Amino acid sequence: MENEVPTKRYEYAVRVTSTRYEILALAQRSRDRADAENTFDELKHQ
């Protein structure tokens, strides 16, 4: 399609939880877990 207008593409994720953490605390817990998982992935692929 030659005349197609360039568009931005976005990726979304949704987290549903019943915990009573405030949103910033929940986001930090998610980042901490992701950091820990990345460390294990790096160790596995050495």
DAUR-V375911 format. One record per residue. N is the residue number from 0. RES is the residue in one small letter. OMEGA is omega as a letter, one per 20 degrees, with the letter a starting at -180 (none if undefined). Layout:
n=N res=RES omega=OMEGA
n=N res=RES omega=OMEGA
//
This chain:
n=0 res=m omega=a
n=1 res=e omega=a
n=2 res=n omega=a
n=3 res=e omega=a
n=4 res=v omega=r
n=5 res=p omega=r
n=6 res=t omega=r
n=7 res=k omega=r
n=8 res=r omega=a
n=9 res=y omega=r
n=10 res=e omega=a
n=11 res=y omega=r
n=12 res=a omega=a
n=13 res=v omega=r
n=14 res=r omega=r
n=15 res=v omega=a
n=16 res=t omega=r
n=17 res=s omega=r
n=18 res=t omega=a
n=19 res=r omega=r
n=20 res=y omega=r
n=21 res=e omega=a
n=22 res=i omega=a
n=23 res=l omega=r
n=24 res=a omega=r
n=25 res=l omega=r
n=26 res=a omega=r
n=27 res=q omega=r
n=28 res=r omega=r
n=29 res=s omega=r
n=30 res=r omega=r
n=31 res=d omega=r
n=32 res=r omega=r
n=33 res=a omega=r
n=34 res=d omega=r
n=35 res=a omega=r
n=36 res=e omega=r
n=37 res=n omega=r
n=38 res=t omega=r
n=39 res=f omega=r
n=40 res=d omega=r
n=41 res=e omega=r
n=42 res=l omega=a
n=43 res=k omega=a
n=44 res=h omega=r
n=45 res=q omega=none
//
